[in-house]
Amino acid sequence: MTALKMGYVGAGFMAQRVHLPNFMGLPEVEMMALAEARPLLGEKVARRLGIPRLYRSHEELAADPEVEAVAVSGPQTSQGDVARDLLLAGKHVFVEKPLAVSVEQAEDILAAQQRSGRKLMVAYMKRYDAGNELAKEILDRFRQSGEIGQPLYVRAHSFCGDWIAGLDTPMDTTDEPLPPALPARWPAWLPEEQRGRYVNYLQEWTHNVNLLRFFLNAGDDARVEAVSLDEDGETGVVIFKMAGIRATLESAETSHFAYDEHIQFYFKDGWVHVWGPPLLHKNLPARVEIYLGGEVQSFEYPMPKDRWSWAYKREAEHFVRAVLRDEPVLSSGRDTLTDVRLFEEIYRQRLRR
């Protein structure tokens, strides 16, 4: 198989600790270029990792004719605009979430993808977790067979915690100031004083909303029914209707020693319960529990075949495979447009706009 010639935009925490090591660890990848606006940091990272070409901006990297695909991690409000520029330059793009902070921004990015004909994958790594894949197979089977009834209710709980989990991958730092981000394209209705709360809520819990839609095969069949969030803009409960099923998202930030996150799917005669691992805990997929009610009560704890695996590495493998084999990506830019819409709906209801 021909190696995919890749570039990377950004040399911050997620780039150095997660994405660069994962992509560079794949035999199908040749990491050719790094773009970083902080020159000393860029030099240190490129030298340590053996990346031969260093650029000061994503525009410079986009002009490199040998780079076929680029991964991007940067400011949450503007990394999608970086992805847009790269798409228009003819590159396949892997970009961190959130893709956008407004539907208008997301639609502009997707228009660029359509014009380019390249792949755009958003880094919703939970979709690539082997335990979550197993849970989805089980849910699809139960819903098709009806053996434990139809789904009644879904409860998603994410109170965060120690998401880094002691990850000790090497990381270079400098005292250089962060470069200014591209101007954010906020929703027109969002008051300036609410922008910080909005983007914090979006970037933290967009994973959970995306994963709910994935488990329920909801696609764009999702709407916000009720919102109750505290003054901090993130602690509380949101009620959705997804594919005809009521789902709640409980959100807060706590100092949990690991990661306090799980989803429970209730049927008439049982449930499927999925616990998410700390995000940066390597080689630990989600844990699945099946409770079967009815006349005979029992619990099962199935394990995925790829039981020692890391969702972040599996998403990198998926992106590279999709580009080299010209296959669709599971977390496309088009799909995540729904998530952006839902988060606008949540905050519009919260602010009564």
N, C-alpha and C positions, 0 to 999 in steps of 0.2 A: 504494500500500500504506500502511495506517495505521501511524504511528510507534508503536513500543513504548515505553511510559513506564517507565523503569527507575530503580532505586536501587542504591546500592553500600554494602556494609558493610565498613569497614576502609579505612585510608589509608596502609598500609605499603608495603614495597618492591614486591611483586607488583601491588598496586592501582595505584600511581602509574607504575611503569615498564612495565607490561604491560597489565593488563585494562582499566583506565579509558581509556587512549588508544585501545585497540582497539574497545571498545564505542562510545565517543563518536565514533570515526571512521566509524561506519556510518550512512548516511543514514536507515536505518529506526529509529534509536534516538534517543529524547529522554531524556538523563540528568537526572532531576529532583531527586534527593536523594542525600545522602551521610550515612552514620552513622559517627562516629568518637568514641571515648571521650576522646581527648586534644583538648581544646577548641582550643588554639592551632594544632595541626596541622590539625585539621578546617577551621578558618577559612582557613588559608593555602591548602590544597588546593582547597577549594570556590571560593575567590576566583580563584585562578589558572586553574582549569578552567571557571569560569562555571557551576557547579552551584548552582541557586537555593535549595535547601532543605538545611539542615544540622541533623542530629539528634545527640544525645549517646549514643544506644543503638540497637541493632537493634529493640528493642521499640517505640521511638518511630517509627522508620521503618515498621515493620510496620503501624502504625495509620494511616498515610497512605493514604486511600482511592483516590488517583489513581495510585499506583505499582502497576504490573501485574506486574513481574518484578524480581528482586533478584539481584545477584551478590555472593558472599561470599568474602573471604579473611581468615583470622584464625588464632588458635592452632590447631595441628594436632589437639589433643585435643578441641577444643570447637566448631570451626566447623560441624561437622555438627549440633550442637544448635541453633546459630543458624539453620541451614537449616530444621530442624524447626519452630521457632517461626514462621518466615516462611511456610512451607507452610501451617501451621494458620491463618495470617492471610489465606490466599487468594492468595499470591504464587507465581508460577513462580520456580524457584530454580536458579541456576548456582553451584556451590560448588567451591572448590579441593579437591584431594585432600590427605590421605585423608579420606574421608567419615566414618570412625569408627575408633576404636582397639580396638573389640571387636564381636563379632557381636551381642551384646545391644544395644549402642548403635545399630548399624546397623539392626537390626530395628525398633527404636523409631522411628527416623527414617523408615523405609519405611512403617510403619503410619500415620504422620502424613501422608505423601504420599498414601497410598491414601484416607485420610479426606478430604483436601483436593481430590483430583482434579486437582492441578496437576502440572506437569512438574518433574522433578528431574534435572539434568545434572551429572555430576561431571567436573571439568576434566582429563581424560586427553587432553591435547592431542596426544600422539603418534598417536592414532587418526585425527587430522585432518590429519596431515602428508601432503602430496601424494605424496612418495616412498613412504611406508608404504602409502598407498592403492594405488599402482601395484604395489608388491611383493605386496600381498594379492591383487590381481587375477591376477598371474602365478602365485602359489602355488595359488590356487583352480583355475586352468586346468590346471596340471600335475597336481594331485591328481585332477581329474576325468578328464583324458585318459589318464593313466598313461604318457605318452610318455617320461618319464625314470625310470620306476619309481615306487614309492610312497615317501613320506618315511620315513627311517630314524631320524633323530636331529636334534635342534635344540639349538644352543649359543647362549645369550645371554650376552654379556660386557658388564659395565658397571663401569668403573673410574673414572668421573666425570672431573673436570678443570675447566677454565675454562668454566663453564656460562654466565657473564654475557657473555663475548665482546665486551667493550668497549661494551656498550649504554649510550648517553648520553642517554636520554630524561630530561627534567627531573624532579627529585624534591625536594620540600620536606621539611625536617626541623625538629625542635625538641628541646629538652632535657627534655621532659616524660617522666616514667616510663611504662613500659608499664602499661596497666590490668590488674588481675587477670583471669585467664581463668575461664570457668565450670569447675566441678569436673569433672575427667576421669573417664570411666567405663571404667576399666581392666578387662581380663579378670580374673575373680575368682582365677584360679590364678597370676597373674603376680606374682612377688615385687617389693616396692617398689624394691629396689636394681637391678632389671633394667628398670624402666620407661623410663628415658632411652635405653638401648640399643635397646629394642624400638621405641619411636616413631621414633628416628633411622633404623633399618633399614626400618621400614614406610614412612615418608614419602619416603625416597630411592629405594627399589627397587620400590615398588608400581607405578610406571609400567611397569617391565619385565615384571612378572608379568601385568599387565593386557594389555600389548601381545602377549605370547606367546599368551594365550587368544584375543585378537582374530585374530591371524594364523592360528591353528589351528582357528578356529570351535569352540572347546572349550566355550563356555558354562560350565556348572557341572560339566562332566565333567573335573575336575582334582583331583589329590591330590598330597600330598607323600610322596615315597618315602624320601628320606634327606637329612640335614642335617649339614654340617660347617662351623661358623663359629668363628672365633677368639674369644678372650676379649673383644675389643672389641665383639662381637655383630653384626658386619657383614662382616668379611673372610672369604671362603670360598666354598663351593659348596653349592647346594641342587639336588636332583634331583626333578623332577616327572614325573608321567604325565598328559598332557593329550590328550584325545580319542584315547587309545590310543598316543600317541607319547611317547617319553622326551625330556625337555627339561631342560637344566641352566641354572642362573643362576650366573654367576661375579660376585662383588661385592667391591668395595674402593673406597677413596677415595685417589686419587693426584693429583699436581700436573701432570697432563698439560696441555700448552700449549693444547689445544683441548678435545675431549671424546672420551674413549676408550670408545666404546659401539658395539656392532654385534651383529647376530643372523645366524646362518648355518643354513640349512635344507638338510640333506643328503638327497639321493635316491640311488638306486642308480647312476644315470647322470648325475649333475650336482648342482649346488647353486644356491640363491638366497641371496645375501649382501646384507645391508642395513646401511649405516653411518648412525648417527644424527648430526645436526649438533649443535654446542653449542646448548643450549636457547634462549638469548636471541639467537642469531645471526639477525637478521631476513632474510627472503627467501631462506633456504637450506633446502630440503627434504632428506630423507634420500636417500642415494645407493644405487642398486641395481646389483648385478652378477649376471649369470646365467652359470654355467659349464655347458656341455653336453658330457658325456663320450660314452662309447660309441665307435663306429667313427670318427666325425669329431669332433675336439676343437675347441671354440670358446668365446669369451667374448663376451658382449653387455652393453652398458651403457645400458639404456633410460632415458629421462627422462620425468617426468610432464608432462602438458600444462600444468599450472599450475606451471611449473618455477622461477619466481621468486616464492615464497610463503612465508609464515610460519605454522607450525602454530597458534600462539596466536591469530592473527587469524582463521584459518579455523574454529577452534572457536567463537569469538565469533559469527561469521556463522552457523554451524550452529545455535547456541542460539536466536538471534533468529528465524531462518527457521522453526525447529521450533515456536516459540511462536506466531508470526504465522499460520502455515499449519496449525497443529494437527497437526504431524507428530511421529513418535517421535524421541527423541534417541538417538545412537549409543552414548553412554557413560552409561547410566542408573544411577540409584541402585540399582535392583534388580540390575543386572548386577554392580556393584562389591561387592555383598554377598559374592560368591565370593572376591574378593581379600582381604577382611577375614578370611574363614574360613581361607584359605590361610596368611596371615601368623600367625594364631593357631596353626595347625598347625606352622608352621616353628619358632616359639619354644617351643612345647610339646615338640617333639622335641629341640630344642637343650638345653632345661633338664630333659628327661626327666620332664615333668609329666603 
